[in-house]
Amino acid sequence: MRRAAATAVALGALAAAPAPAQAPQGPAAAKDRADDVRGALDIVRVAMERGEDGRLRGEMTMADDWTTSALRAAAGPPGSLCLSLHTAREPGVDPADFLVCATPSPTGDELIGRVMRDRANGRPRTLAGAAVTRPTGRTVYLRFAQSSIGTPASLRFSAEAINRAARCPRPLGCRDRAPNAPQVAGLTLRSGALPG
């Protein structure tokens, strides 16, 4: 009887114990071949993951080292590095639900990060900021709060680099996308959900 009571107490303690914190998921990534675009912004890898702090981190890696000047234009809007996030819309059919972009500051080497919502009747609307870091000469990270894109169970993503250098066609510039359209990579954000 004592053994049965001890077992019941132990099982009750296990049931009452808080569930362990969900470990961060490893990065979901896609690769693209090098030399498929003119200019310095040739994406060879795009990845996304959720960090231990709960923020999402997007990564874009180019074939070669690059500087902020690769995003500057002699006239008109600058180039950009953007993650396209599909949380509800269908990739390859609809535009992305959200864009997370890095663009050059008016002066200096700083990159400014923004999370934006696509709108059917106008330019994307800025929802939040994104922290931009450069861990290497080839790579840029964009970190942002998951709450800025809602609470999707999963998302599908791709990346696009737009270079508006003088040798690139106007007004579109030199563009590279990874993975190549209509392909996307997927990231699960909640257990049991499939990444599209």
C-alpha positions in Angstrom: 0.0 0.0 0.0 2.8 2.4 0.9 4.6 1.6 -2.4 1.3 2.3 -4.4 0.9 5.6 -2.5 4.5 6.6 -3.2 4.1 5.9 -6.9 0.9 7.9 -7.0 2.6 10.9 -5.4 5.6 10.6 -7.8 3.2 10.5 -10.8 1.3 13.5 -9.5 4.5 15.5 -9.1 5.4 14.7 -12.7 2.0 15.7 -14.0 2.2 19.0 -12.1 5.8 19.8 -13.3 5.9 22.5 -16.0 6.5 21.2 -19.5 10.1 21.8 -20.6 10.6 24.9 -22.8 10.5 24.1 -26.5 14.0 24.0 -27.9 14.7 26.4 -30.8 14.2 24.8 -34.1 17.4 24.5 -36.3 17.5 26.7 -39.3 15.4 26.0 -42.4 17.6 26.8 -45.4 17.6 26.8 -49.2 20.6 27.1 -51.5 20.9 28.8 -54.9 23.6 28.5 -57.5 26.2 31.2 -57.8 26.8 33.3 -60.9 23.1 33.4 -61.9 22.9 37.3 -61.7 25.0 40.3 -62.6 26.4 42.4 -59.8 27.7 41.9 -56.2 24.4 40.7 -54.7 24.3 37.0 -55.8 22.4 35.0 -53.1 23.7 31.5 -52.6 21.9 30.7 -49.3 18.8 31.9 -47.4 17.8 30.5 -44.0 15.4 31.2 -41.2 15.1 30.1 -37.6 13.6 31.0 -34.3 16.2 31.9 -31.7 16.2 31.2 -28.0 14.8 34.7 -27.3 11.7 33.9 -29.5 12.7 36.3 -32.3 12.9 35.1 -35.9 16.2 35.4 -37.7 16.6 35.5 -41.4 19.9 35.0 -43.1 21.1 35.9 -46.6 24.5 34.9 -47.8 26.0 36.1 -51.1 28.6 34.4 -53.3 31.2 37.0 -52.5 31.9 39.7 -50.0 29.8 42.9 -50.4 29.4 46.3 -48.9 26.5 48.7 -48.3 27.6 50.6 -51.4 26.3 47.7 -53.5 22.8 48.8 -52.5 23.2 52.4 -53.4 21.9 54.0 -56.6 23.2 57.0 -58.4 19.6 58.2 -58.7 16.2 56.9 -57.6 15.5 54.4 -54.8 18.2 52.3 -53.4 18.5 48.6 -53.7 17.4 46.2 -50.9 17.8 42.8 -49.4 14.4 41.3 -48.5 12.9 38.1 -47.1 9.4 37.4 -48.5 7.2 35.6 -46.0 4.1 33.8 -46.9 1.9 33.0 -43.9 -1.5 32.7 -45.6 -1.1 33.6 -49.3 0.0 31.0 -51.8 3.7 31.4 -53.0 4.0 31.6 -56.8 0.4 32.8 -57.1 0.1 35.7 -54.6 2.5 38.3 -53.4 4.1 37.7 -50.0 2.1 38.5 -46.8 5.1 40.2 -45.2 8.5 41.6 -46.3 11.5 41.9 -44.0 14.0 44.2 -45.7 17.4 45.8 -45.2 18.1 49.1 -47.1 21.1 51.5 -46.8 20.9 54.5 -44.6 21.1 57.9 -46.3 24.8 58.1 -45.3 27.4 55.7 -43.9 27.4 51.9 -43.9 24.4 51.2 -41.7 21.6 49.0 -43.0 18.1 49.8 -41.8 15.7 46.9 -41.2 11.9 46.9 -41.5 9.1 44.4 -41.3 6.3 45.4 -43.7 2.9 44.2 -44.6 2.0 43.9 -48.3 -1.1 46.0 -49.4 -3.1 45.4 -52.6 -3.8 49.2 -53.1 -0.4 50.8 -52.2 3.1 50.5 -51.0 3.9 48.0 -48.2 3.2 49.4 -44.7 5.9 49.3 -42.1 4.9 47.3 -39.0 8.1 47.1 -37.0 11.8 47.4 -37.1 14.3 44.6 -37.7 17.8 44.4 -36.3 20.4 44.1 -39.0 23.9 42.6 -38.4 26.7 41.5 -40.6 28.5 38.5 -39.1 30.7 38.1 -42.2 31.5 40.0 -45.3 29.1 37.8 -47.3 26.2 37.4 -44.8 23.5 39.6 -43.4 21.1 38.7 -40.5 17.7 40.2 -40.0 16.2 39.6 -36.5 12.6 40.6 -35.7 9.8 39.8 -33.3 7.6 37.0 -34.4 4.6 39.0 -33.1 5.1 41.5 -35.9 3.8 38.9 -38.4 1.1 37.5 -36.2 1.0 33.9 -34.9 1.2 31.6 -37.9 1.8 27.9 -37.3 4.4 27.9 -40.1 5.7 30.1 -42.9 7.2 29.8 -46.3 10.0 32.1 -47.3 12.4 33.2 -50.0 14.9 36.0 -50.4 15.5 38.7 -53.0 18.4 41.0 -53.5 17.9 44.1 -55.7 21.0 45.9 -56.9 20.4 49.3 -58.7 24.0 49.9 -59.8 24.6 51.8 -63.0 25.3 48.7 -65.0 21.9 47.1 -64.0 18.8 47.7 -66.1 16.5 50.5 -65.1 14.2 50.8 -63.2 14.1 47.1 -62.0 17.9 46.7 -61.3 19.7 43.4 -61.1 17.6 40.9 -59.1 18.4 37.6 -57.6 16.0 35.3 -55.8 16.7 32.3 -53.7 15.4 29.7 -54.0 14.4 30.4 -57.6 10.7 31.1 -58.1 8.3 29.5 -57.6 10.2 27.4 -55.0 10.2 28.4 -51.3 11.6 27.0 -48.1 9.4 26.3 -45.0 9.8 26.9 -41.3 7.5 25.3 -38.6 6.7 27.7 -35.8 4.3 25.5 -33.7 4.6 21.8 -33.0 2.5 19.6 -35.2 2.3 22.2 -38.0 3.7 21.5 -41.4 5.7 24.3 -43.2 3.3 24.5 -46.2 
